[in-house]
Amino acid sequence: MQSSNNSLVGTASGTFLSVLPNLNSDDFIRTILLAIIGAVVSYGISILLKRLFRKEK
């Protein structure tokens, strides 16, 4: 079953717009901070693992 891009965009934007009124600024800031922390930790771990596995070869 194939779905068009229009229906995917419509579903995503509808979901976003239905959640938007329920968010306050504290939740939004907390989400941004957690996303930044998660990205930094993920990047650091991937660099560490690359260095560890390069030394073993």
Residue, then its C-alpha position, 0 to 999 in steps of 0.5 A: m500500500q502506497s501513501s502519497n506525500n500529501s497525506l504524510v505531510g497532512t498527518a504530520s502537520g495535523t499531529f503537530l498542530s494538535v500537540l502545540p496548544n498543550l505545550n508550554s514554554d518550560d516543556f519546549i525549553r526542556t525538550i530542546l536541552l535534552a535533545i542537545i544533551g542527547a546529541v552531544v553524548s551520542y556524538g562523544i560515544s561514537i567518537l570514543l567507539k571509533r577510536l577504541f575499535r581503530k586501535e584493535k585492528 
